[in-house]
Amino acid sequence: MLALGIAIASDVFSFLTSSLIVTFPAVLAVDAVTATLLWLALGRPMLILPILAAEAVPGVGSLPLWTVAVVLISIFGRIPGRDPGKALTDATSRFTNPSAVAGPPGQSKP
């Protein structure tokens, strides 16, 4: 709940000040503080870094990216559709099971 409150407060501030060019440095500072607090509150997920980069793009800050990220991490524990364990398993299976690696088309395995 703490992380969701932080995300909503930051997104509301960004939305309300997105049309004011004078406050752009203040919005970036708030986003940096938000990223740090969410990173600590959510258990240091690396998803926070791309969200922070997206929030730095003018115009994108008016979208509720912090809130969406917190909700997705809260529900799924990660962003859906990504399975980091599978990628690691696929990479290591090439070394432990050479027959699992397919050769070029039309070439038989020895």
N, C-alpha and C positions, 0 to 999 in steps of 0.2 A: 504494500500500500504506500509505503514511503516513496519508492521509486516512481510509482504512478503519479503521486502528487507532485513530485519534482518535475516529471516530464510534462504534465498538464500545465503547470505554472510557467514553465519555460516556453512551451508552445503558444500559450495565450499571450505572453509578453512579446514573443517574436511576431505573432500575427498582428497584434495591435500596433506595433512599431515598424512593421515591414514597409510601410509607405513613406516613412520619414528617413531620408538619407542621412541626416545629421546623427541619428542614433545607431548607425551601422556598426561603429566600433563597440558601442555598449552591447549590442545584440551579440556580437562575436564573443565578447567577454562573458556574457550570460551563458552562451552555448558552451564555452570552455569549462565554466564552473559546472554546468549541467552534465557535461560529458564525464567530468571527474567524479561527481557525486553518484551518477548512475553506474559508472564503472565500478565504484566501490560497493554500492548498494546491491548490485545484481551479481556480484561474484566475479568481476573482471572479465566480462565477455568482450571479445575482440570486435564484435559488431558495432561497438560504440564509435570506433575510429572512422569507418566510412560514413556513418550518420553525421559525425562532426564535420567531415569534409563536405558533405552535401549541404549542411546548414550554412556553410560559409559562402555558398553560391547565392548571389543576389536573386531574390524572387522565390527561391526554394524554401527559404526560412518561413514562409507563410503556411507551408504544409505541416501537418502535425507529425513529423517524422519521429520525434522523441517518444510520443505517446504510442505510436504504432510499434516501434521497436520494443518498448517495455511490455506491451500487451503480448507480442509474439514470443518474447523470451519468457514471459510468465506462463503462457499457455503451453508452449512446446519445449521450453528449455533451450531452444535454438531457433534459427530461422528454418521454416519448413522447406523440404526439398533438398536440403544439404545433409549428407551423411559423411562426415569427415572420417569415420572409422572405415567405411567401405573403400574410400580412396587409398587409405594406408594399407588395407588388406590386399587390394588389387596390386599395388606397387610391390609389396613384399612377396606375393605369390609368384611373381616373375622370377625371383631369385631362388625361391625354395622349390618351385615346380617348373622346370624349364619346358616341359611338355605342354604347359598351359599357354605358352606364348605361341601365337600363330605366326608363321613365316609369311613371306610375300605370296600373293595369289599364284597358284599354279606350281608351287614348289612343295615337294613332299618333305615331311619331317624325317630325319635320319633314324 
